[in-house]
Amino acid sequence: MNMNDNTRIDTQAIQAIDGAHYLHPFTDNQALGKKGARVMVKGEGIYVWDSEGHKILDGMSGLWCVNVGYGRKELADAAYKQLLEMPYYNSFFQTTNIPAAQLAKLLTEVTPPQFNHVFFSGSGSEGNDTVVRMVRRYWDLLEQPQRKVIISRHNAYHGSTMCGASLGGMSGMHAQGDLPIPNITHIEQPYWYENGRDMDPDAFGIKAAGWLEAKILEVGPEKVAAFIGEPVQGAGGVIIPPKTYWPEIQRICDKYGILLVSDEVICGFGRLGEWWGCEKFGYKPDLMTFAKGVTSGYVPLGGVMVGDRVANVLLEKGGEFNHGYTYSGHPVACAVAIENIDIIRREHLVEKVREETGPYLKEKFEALADHPLVGIAETCGLVAGLVLVKDKKTLEAFDSALEVGMVCRGHMFGNGMIMRAVGDRMIIAPPLVITRAQIDEMVALIRLCLDKTYEDLKQRNWI
Ligand SMILES: *Cc1c(COP(=O)(O)O)cnc(C)c1O
């Protein structure tokens, strides 16, 4: 790729106006303003380029979303066509638009059979706000208004609106803004490496699911409305639960009649080698939040798949649901989503992850566990995580104040590889179009950067 065009980009000028005026999300903006943000200017396939012409392998698919890769003309064409034809109309006043209706139908085809309806939002956070409203509405309509409590998990990520951040289990987010809102409570996450290493993983999975039952009994079963979880926790650090976990969660939800909500914003649309994470782990949610991969991030779109159990009550008893967004069913976003799902289907990306690239990444990535810095390396479909440790034999962790993950992330970025740090857990979620050869290239880059990190830490006398 010829990036000579970028010689015309004045990086410092962009950084100056950015630093002066743009408050970035999840960012210490004063520190960034002094340093200057990296300016991303171009994407093609699994690579992005910054304004200085550096080519970088995007191991994170942007923010877990660019699943079909950058530079897809089909998606640009779908948006352009719809923008000219009918760029916007709302779905509030007994009107609809063609892409929204068609996408609704298409989504019921690619989701499990209990899903025959969808509610559209503009993002994953908004989708989870809809979940909270809908769950409470459902129980009100069934004349059990005391069922208000939604149980989630520590270190979950469900977005950044008031409901999203409350459902999430990030203590740093709760600390800013008096969260969680009332009637949302959390149990411990199913993180075997941190919470169950002395046990067999499958036994730990049952134990971790048991924390849900204990919480239900503590709250009072008649007050619990729903349980929400990500199939694999993403932003929390790619926490892959033991295979026994989700079926046991399902059994407990069934036992107490509470709704089961699967937040599929990351895991949906093939990321784990099935269309949906709930299919991979064998459970049957009543509601399913989606966003990110539905358009591969090209335009914002999210929503909630509404299972028959909930939809039938809303339709038959509900009357008007006083909830919706200006951009619910946005025609341009829906047109892009239709084309994106068509790409996933015609390029067999779900099957490719399940049968080819997922197993290949597993073999290559898990081999990094032999590195002196790595305590464990694990994958599930096309997400993966490894833990940096001070002592490989005892799995002793680094002092968290050292922020070793950020040191490692710096070496990754500096050498053309985007790998995210969550504490000392380094994670990836590459585009679903990644090839075997590109997986080789990516894992070689990761190993090189682990070596550089190791040397750096030795020089600092941190190991
Ligand atoms: C990203 C994410 C969200 C929030 O989606 P936004 O589009 O950023 O609002 C919700 N849930 C999960 C699991 C996510 O990864």
The ligand as an SDF file (V2000), in Angstrom:
LIG
                    3D

 15 15  0  0  0  0  0  0  0  0999 V2000
  -18.6750   -2.3980   23.8910 C   0  0  0  0  0  0  0  0  0  0  0  0
  -19.6470   -3.1350   24.7310 C   0  0  0  0  0  0  0  0  0  0  0  0
  -20.8500   -2.5470   25.1460 C   0  0  0  0  0  0  0  0  0  0  0  0
  -21.1550   -1.0950   24.8870 C   0  0  0  0  0  0  0  0  0  0  0  0
  -21.3280   -0.8270   23.5410 O   0  0  0  0  0  0  0  0  0  0  0  0
  -21.2230    0.7130   23.0430 P   0  0  0  0  0  0  0  0  0  0  0  0
  -21.5790    0.6020   21.6040 O   0  0  0  0  0  0  0  0  0  0  0  0
  -19.8290    1.1710   23.3280 O   0  0  0  0  0  0  0  0  0  0  0  0
  -22.2110    1.4900   23.8130 O   0  0  0  0  0  0  0  0  0  0  0  0
  -21.7510   -3.3160   25.8320 C   0  0  0  0  0  0  0  0  0  0  0  0
  -21.4920   -4.5980   26.1250 N   0  0  0  0  0  0  0  0  0  0  0  0
  -20.3550   -5.2020   25.7540 C   0  0  0  0  0  0  0  0  0  0  0  0
  -20.1380   -6.6380   26.0760 C   0  0  0  0  0  0  0  0  0  0  0  0
  -19.3810   -4.4820   25.0630 C   0  0  0  0  0  0  0  0  0  0  0  0
  -18.2220   -5.0590   24.7410 O   0  0  0  0  0  0  0  0  0  0  0  0
  1  2  1  0
  2  3  1  0
  2 14  2  0
  3  4  1  0
  3 10  2  0
  4  5  1  0
  5  6  1  0
  6  7  2  0
  6  8  1  0
  6  9  1  0
 10 11  1  0
 11 12  2  0
 12 13  1  0
 12 14  1  0
 14 15  1  0
M  END
$$$$
